[in-house]
Amino acid sequence: MTLFQGSFFLFFVITIITLNQIPTSCADDEHYLKCSSPFQCANLKNLSYPFWGFGRTPYCGHPAFNLQCTGEVATLTLMSESYRVLEVNDSDHRFKLVRTDYWNNICPTILRNITVDGTFFDYGSDTQNLTFYYDCPSFPQSDSVFPWFNCSVNGTQMINYFVTESMLESSEPGEIMGACKSRVVVPILESEAKLLEKNSTVENLKAVLDNGFDAEWDANNSLCDKCQNSGGYCGYNPSSGEFMCYCRDESSPSTCKNSGKRNNVGVAIGATVGGVAALVVILGCVYFMIQRRRKIYQKSRSMELFIAPTSSGDTFASTTITSQSLSSYQSSNPVTRSYYFGVQVFTYEELEEATKNFDASRELGEGGFGTVYKGELKDGRTVAVKRHYESNSRRIVQFMNEVQILARLRHKNLVTLFGCTSKHSRELLLVYEFIPNGTVAYHLQGRGSKSTLLPWPIRLNIAVETAEALAYLHANDVIHRDVKTNNILLDDQFCVKVADFGLSRDFPTDVTHVSTAPQGTPGYVDPEYYQCYQLTDKSDVYSFGVVLVELISSLQAVDINRNRSDVNLSNMAIKKIQNQELHELVDPYLGFEKDPAMRRMTTAVAELAFRCLQQERDLRPCMDEVVEILRGIKSDGLGGREETEILDIRTDEAILLKKAHSPVSPNSVVDNWVSGSSVSNSS
């Protein structure tokens, strides 16, 4: 080896060692890369934090700022009110909004005032109020000092007025305007108000409303400014529910700590390496990049299961590949299978064959996330295959979430996940154990429902087993977030299997709550979670309280055919219990009036439901306490000899139920195996 070769080799080794100490763009953090690119929603361009949606990954934005993009319209729901977003000024955290119900409309169907509490946004300094007076007494409009207009609201012709702040200062509303039935305050721009005062026509009024108002958002603004100044991109940690600064090499709760160090090292290397050594650096960098890319590729292959699927066929990828055979379905020739967290990876073709090409006659149910089909695997297992409607980023997150949670949880009252598809599958598919008797909702309120098929012993047992399943989840730091009778399945012995973990969240043990946009199903969502954006285990307790009321009443959680005050079953139950009218709530079939023991147990369950449905979460019991109370009710009311009879009843009822459905076959099973969720936002 010549001196030059020896020096070259030594310098090459030194260069490689030096480069290994420097984070390079070859290994940029995935969150950093995804959040670095702006996105477009409708006519709004170059959007970034705190906004997300329309393909933008949720962790690149704030949960409260999920944009809905339709054509040229971008809308945002803040504090349960929908706004059109007209402009966004990222530099000073300002945007221009207009209430959706007042867009090109001065006579909305529902008249309501909106209170801005400043949690996420507040009015700008150049915003003032425009006051509408609706449904006013009839009198000669020429006598009015304020502009008036006619419109029809809910089919009723009305005389109405509008007043700016300056108009109110110059003239107080008279007695007749004070007798108007509704008063609504809508924000507008101060400059627009002055134009309206000069020319108070209805056309100008609509134009003023359509120009919206200025507002300032607050989504950890100061933290985001610091993050951006340090070279990072702002985002949100979906696990902790806190602000996150995504940097090139790692994430931070505030700023990119290594940005200065990166620059200093780069300067030092630049000063050291020169001349002929530049060639060595280039060669070394090429070698390093090749090795680094190879490692990244190998790592990505192990994680590719949960990256957006394409339509390019199906290949296997997992963290471990083993050769094994299932103990319950032993085959003579064990096959090599891929697994992720112990969950088998299926090919799309396997599941297509198992469901007879997703035959409509094999549908078990349909919900917001997808359709579930009955399938027969080659190893003999009967399964339920959930086929997601679409493969957008939100569905992928829910898909990942359900796999990772169910893969590590094992409980007799939780549905078992057998497997899922991989990255290259045409569609996102999940494979569960088949639960033959459908959902609790189906038996209580379904089209084939007969209350006699769910006598009180079975209903009480459903309550106990569901509570035990939720207590197990909470003990393992998981919040279900979509507890409802449509997600409680029943096997052939009417034992509970809690299902649908697409909205579930890991809940760190060292926090009191997770700040996230409310998600769930109307009628079941914790009101404090809905108002404060704070998810806790008590949110599941509230939803379970609604389930308890359904079990004793056989009524739906939401029914618009009931009286207005009783549309939500939770409100109806609270009122009935407080007014000592429980007998009006309980399903007549249960024998509440005739059987003292039944009345005692039903009353005890209703009292527990009342506690679970308290508006303030601190007043609700935890799931462990709920389990103990329900076990006590079951033991006190159904102990001894009666317990044996209950088991017999359950067996008889299983037979009766199968006879009642017409007929139950492999291709005809109950509907509503799963149900979707509404009230969308980021998880």
Sequence and secondary structure as in RCSB ss.txt:
>XXXX:A:sequence
MTLFQGSFFLFFVITIITLNQIPTSCADDEHYLKCSSPFQCANLKNLSYPFWGFGRTPYCGHPAFNLQCTGEVAT
LTLMSESYRVLEVNDSDHRFKLVRTDYWNNICPTILRNITVDGTFFDYGSDTQNLTFYYDCPSFPQSDSVFPWFN
CSVNGTQMINYFVTESMLESSEPGEIMGACKSRVVVPILESEAKLLEKNSTVENLKAVLDNGFDAEWDANNSLCD
KCQNSGGYCGYNPSSGEFMCYCRDESSPSTCKNSGKRNNVGVAIGATVGGVAALVVILGCVYFMIQRRRKIYQKS
RSMELFIAPTSSGDTFASTTITSQSLSSYQSSNPVTRSYYFGVQVFTYEELEEATKNFDASRELGEGGFGTVYKG
ELKDGRTVAVKRHYESNSRRIVQFMNEVQILARLRHKNLVTLFGCTSKHSRELLLVYEFIPNGTVAYHLQGRGSK
STLLPWPIRLNIAVETAEALAYLHANDVIHRDVKTNNILLDDQFCVKVADFGLSRDFPTDVTHVSTAPQGTPGYV
DPEYYQCYQLTDKSDVYSFGVVLVELISSLQAVDINRNRSDVNLSNMAIKKIQNQELHELVDPYLGFEKDPAMRR
MTTAVAELAFRCLQQERDLRPCMDEVVEILRGIKSDGLGGREETEILDIRTDEAILLKKAHSPVSPNSVVDNWVS
GSSVSNSS
>XXXX:A:secstr
  HHHHHHHHHHHHHHHHHHTS  GGG  HHHHHHHS EEETTEEEE TT BBTTB GGGS TT BEEEETTEEE
EEETTEEEEEEEEEGGGTEEEEEEGGGTT SS SS       SSSEEE TTEEEEEEEES     GGG SS EEE
EEETTEEEEEEEEEHHHHHHS   HHHHT SEEEEEEEEHHHHHHHHH   HHHHHHHHHT EEEEE SSHHHHH
HHHHTT EEEEETTTTEEEEE SS EESS  TTHHHHHHHHHHHHHH  TTHHHHHHHHHHHHHHHHHHHHHHHH
HHHGGGS   SS      SEEEEE  STT  SS EEEEEETTEEEE HHHHHHHTTTT GGGEEEE SSEEEEEE
E TTS EEEEEEES  SHHHHHHHHHHHHHHHH   TTB  EEEEE TTSSS EEEEE  TT BHHHHHHSTT  
GGGS HHHHHHHHHHHHHHHHHHHHTTEE S  SGGGEEE TT  EEE   TT EE  TT S EE    B TTTS
 HHHHHH EE HHHHHHHHHHHHHHHHH   SB TTS GGGSBHHHHHHHHHHTT GGGTS GGG TTT HHHHH
HHHHHHHHHHHHT SSGGGS  HHHHHHHHHHHHHHHS THHHHHHHHHHHHHHHHHHHHSS  BTTB  S SS 
  BS    
